[in-house]
């Protein structure tokens, strides 16, 4: 992924550095790759002060999530309009890639078909931001999938709006009180053919990818994502297709992720190794989940 980056000033307190990084990423002033590199440094510094290791699953988060679309120019224009209302600035714009923090759009091709039926929830600073997101998205051509307003069925302080694209992908802006997840993504939900099978897969890679199961029911399961505060849910239904989800981790996690998954019988989509075509030091591995979605663990600073 290409990037625009901003130098992060040194801070004596690692927690302050992490907070500054989060703010820069949310404003789109550093790329997901730059964020991962700076964040790893902050995590390492934090580990020295706490005695923990920066290479545990607790350092994991959504590194990036890529949605393939049929018309990148049109989709980029719509997302730029909607996400600008959440104060999420676009960090990369090329003929083949658009990036906002750790959310990316890319053009479909013969080998990579369109993504369908995934749900993203973006963090909104206030309820007014949610209102503006909804209207801007509708004006830009996305469909109204639920007007802005309270959703007490989720939580007492849950205020959200929902949009949908022609491929059945859902996009939410949500405001809640208190501390929110790192990055710009509050949660991601994918539809799956078999909840039990998908829960087993994400549990198998959990130690390496930083996933911890939070709740489980016959029709759904939810995982927390490292210390990011975000979550990943698998929900029974017509399955999500062709989505790419990457989790951050150290080299050991990249190798363990691939080894644990393939030992359990899941299909490799790329062995651990450096992918210099993305950038020097991009060390990653890829495995397909039970519905064929491409799951990655990546370290940007080998």
C-alpha positions in Angstrom: 0.0 0.0 0.0 1.2 3.4 -0.8 1.2 6.1 1.9 1.4 9.6 2.9 3.1 9.9 6.3 3.7 12.4 9.0 6.6 12.4 11.4 5.4 11.5 14.9 7.2 13.6 17.6 9.1 11.7 20.3 7.2 11.5 23.6 8.7 10.3 26.9 5.4 8.6 27.9 4.7 5.7 25.5 1.0 6.0 26.3 1.0 9.6 25.0 2.8 8.4 21.9 0.1 5.8 21.3 -2.6 8.4 21.7 -0.9 10.7 19.3 -0.6 7.9 16.7 -4.3 7.1 17.1 -5.2 10.7 16.4 -3.0 10.9 13.4 -4.4 7.7 11.9 -8.0 8.8 12.6 -7.3 12.1 10.7 -5.6 10.2 7.9 -2.3 12.0 8.4 -0.3 8.7 8.5 -0.9 5.5 6.5 -1.8 2.2 8.0 1.7 1.0 7.2 3.3 4.0 8.9 1.0 3.6 11.8 2.0 0.0 12.3 5.7 0.9 12.2 5.3 3.7 14.7 2.9 1.8 16.8 5.3 -1.1 17.1 7.9 1.2 18.5 5.4 2.6 21.0 4.4 -0.9 22.0 8.0 -1.9 22.5 8.6 1.2 24.7 5.4 0.4 26.7 6.6 -3.1 27.2 9.8 -1.9 28.8 7.8 0.2 31.3 5.3 -2.6 32.1 7.5 -5.7 31.8 5.2 -7.1 29.1 6.3 -8.2 25.6 5.4 -6.2 22.6 5.2 -9.4 20.6 2.3 -10.9 22.5 -1.2 -11.1 21.1 -2.0 -8.0 23.1 -0.2 -5.9 20.6 -2.6 -7.0 17.8 -5.2 -5.0 16.0 -6.9 -4.6 12.7 -3.9 -3.7 10.5 -6.0 -3.1 7.4 -9.2 -4.3 5.8 -9.5 -4.3 2.0 -12.8 -4.1 0.1 -12.8 -4.8 -3.6 -15.2 -2.7 -5.6 -16.4 -2.7 -9.2 -15.9 1.0 -9.7 -13.1 2.4 -7.6 -13.5 6.0 -8.7 -17.2 6.0 -7.9 -16.8 4.2 -4.6 -13.9 6.4 -3.5 -16.0 9.5 -4.2 -18.8 8.2 -2.1 -16.6 7.2 0.8 -14.7 10.4 0.7 -17.9 12.3 1.1 -19.2 10.1 4.0 -16.0 9.6 5.9 -15.1 13.2 5.7 -18.1 13.8 7.9 -16.5 11.7 10.6 -13.2 13.7 10.3 -11.5 10.6 8.7 -9.3 11.9 5.9 -8.2 9.9 2.9 -4.5 9.0 3.2 -3.9 7.4 -0.2 -5.5 7.9 -3.6 -4.2 6.1 -6.7 -5.9 4.7 -9.8 -6.0 1.3 -8.0 -6.2 2.0 -4.3 -7.9 4.3 -1.9 -7.1 4.3 1.8 -8.6 5.9 4.9 -6.6 4.8 8.0 -6.8 1.0 8.2 -9.7 0.8 5.7 -9.0 0.4 2.0 -10.8 0.1 -1.3 -9.3 -1.5 -4.4 -10.4 -2.3 -7.9 -11.6 -5.7 -8.8 -9.8 -7.7 -11.5 -10.1 -11.2 -13.1 -8.4 -12.9 -10.1 -10.0 -10.8 -7.4 -13.8 -10.4 -7.6 -16.0 -7.9 -5.9 -16.5 -8.1 -2.1 -20.0 -8.8 -0.8 -22.0 -8.7 2.4 -19.4 -7.4 4.9 -20.3 -4.9 7.6 -18.0 -2.1 8.8 -18.7 0.3 11.7 -16.6 3.5 11.8 -16.1 5.5 14.9 -18.0 8.8 15.1 -16.8 11.5 17.5 -20.3 12.8 18.2 -23.9 12.1 17.4 -23.9 15.1 15.0 -21.1 13.4 13.1 -23.3 10.3 12.7 -26.1 12.5 11.3 -23.8 14.1 8.8 -22.3 10.8 7.7 -25.7 9.4 6.9 -26.8 12.4 4.8 -23.5 12.7 3.0 -23.5 9.0 2.1 -27.0 9.1 0.8 -26.3 12.2 -1.2 -23.2 10.4 -2.7 -25.2 7.4 -3.9 -25.1 4.9 -1.0 -28.5 3.5 0.1 -30.1 4.3 3.5 -30.1 1.1 5.5 -31.2 2.6 8.8 -31.5 6.3 9.8 -29.4 8.0 12.4 -30.6 7.6 15.9 -30.3 5.7 19.2 -30.0 1.9 19.1 -30.8 0.9 22.7 -31.1 -2.8 21.6 -27.3 -2.6 21.3 -26.4 -0.4 24.2 -27.9 2.5 26.1 -25.5 5.0 24.6 -25.4 3.5 21.1 -26.1 6.1 18.4 -25.7 5.0 14.8 -26.6 5.3 11.1 -26.4 2.6 8.5 -25.7 2.7 4.7 -25.4 0.0 2.1 -23.8 -0.4 -1.3 -25.1 -2.3 -4.3 -23.0 -5.4 -3.4 -24.8 -5.7 -0.1 -21.9 -4.3 2.0 -23.0 -2.4 5.1 -21.4 0.8 6.5 -22.2 2.2 9.9 -21.1 5.3 11.8 -21.4 4.7 15.5 -21.0 7.0 18.5 -20.7 5.7 22.0 -19.5 7.3 25.2 -16.1 6.4 26.8 -12.9 5.1 25.3 -13.3 3.8 21.8 -11.1 1.3 19.8 -7.8 2.3 18.2 -7.9 3.3 14.6 -11.1 4.3 12.8 -12.9 0.9 12.9 -15.2 0.1 15.8 -16.2 -3.4 14.6 -16.4 -5.6 11.6 -19.1 -8.3 11.0 -19.0 -11.0 8.4 -21.8 -13.4 7.4 -20.8 -17.1 7.4 -22.1 -20.4 6.1 -21.4 -22.3 9.3 -21.0 -20.3 12.6 -19.5 -23.3 14.4 -16.9 -23.8 11.6 -16.0 -20.2 11.4 -15.8 -19.8 15.1 -13.4 -22.8 15.2 -11.2 -21.1 12.5 -10.9 -17.7 14.2 -10.3 -19.5 17.5 -7.5 -21.5 15.9 -5.7 -18.4 14.7 -6.7 -16.4 17.8 -3.4 -16.7 19.7 -1.4 -15.4 16.7 -3.9 -12.9 15.3 -4.8 -11.4 18.7 -8.4 -12.7 18.7 -10.2 -13.6 22.0 -13.7 -15.0 21.9 -16.1 -12.8 23.9 -19.4 -14.4 23.3 -20.8 -17.3 21.4 -24.3 -18.4 20.4 -25.7 -20.8 17.8 -26.2 -18.0 15.2 -23.2 -15.8 16.0 -19.8 -15.4 17.8 -17.8 -12.3 18.6 -14.1 -11.8 19.1 -12.2 -8.9 20.6 -9.1 -7.8 18.6 -6.0 -7.5 20.8 -5.8 -4.2 22.8 -7.3 -2.2 20.0 -10.8 -2.4 21.6 -12.3 -3.4 18.2 -14.3 -6.6 17.6 -14.9 -9.1 14.8 -18.2 -10.9 14.6 -19.3 -14.0 12.6 -23.0 -14.2 12.0 -25.1 -16.9 10.3 -26.4 -15.9 6.8 -25.5 -15.7 3.2 -21.8 -15.6 3.5 -19.5 -12.6 3.0 -17.4 -13.0 -0.1 -13.9 -11.9 -1.1 -13.1 -9.8 1.9 -9.5 -9.3 3.0 -8.7 -8.8 6.7 -5.2 -8.3 8.0 -4.2 -8.3 11.7 -1.0 -6.9 13.0 1.6 -9.0 14.7 5.3 -9.7 15.1 7.3 -12.1 12.9 6.6 -14.9 15.4 2.9 -14.3 15.2 3.0 -14.4 11.4 4.7 -17.8 11.4 2.5 -19.2 14.2 -0.7 -18.0 12.4 0.2 -19.9 9.3 1.5 -22.9 11.1 -1.6 -23.2 13.4 -4.0 -22.7 10.6 -2.5 -25.2 8.2 -1.9 -27.8 10.9 -5.6 -27.6 11.6 -6.4 -28.2 7.9 -7.1 -24.7 6.7 -5.8 -23.7 3.2 -2.7 -21.6 2.9 -3.0 -18.6 0.6 0.6 -17.5 1.0 3.4 -18.8 3.3 5.3 -16.5 5.7 7.7 -14.3 3.9 8.6 -10.8 2.8 6.4 -9.1 0.2 8.6 -6.4 -1.1 6.1 -5.4 -3.7 4.2 -3.7 -0.9 7.2 -2.2 0.8 10.5 -3.3 2.2 10.1 -5.3 5.3 6.5 -6.3 4.7 6.5 -9.7 6.3 3.2 -11.6 6.1 1.3 -14.9 5.7 -2.2 -15.6 4.4 -4.8 -18.3 5.0 -8.3 -18.7 3.7 -11.2 -18.9 6.2 -14.0 -21.5 5.7 -15.9 -19.2 3.3 -12.7 -18.4 1.3 -12.0 -14.9 2.7 -8.3 -14.0 2.7 -7.0 -13.6 6.2 -3.5 -12.2 6.9 -1.2 -11.5 9.8 1.5 -8.9 8.9 4.5 -7.2 10.4 5.6 -4.1 8.7 9.0 -3.7 10.4 10.8 -7.0 10.1 
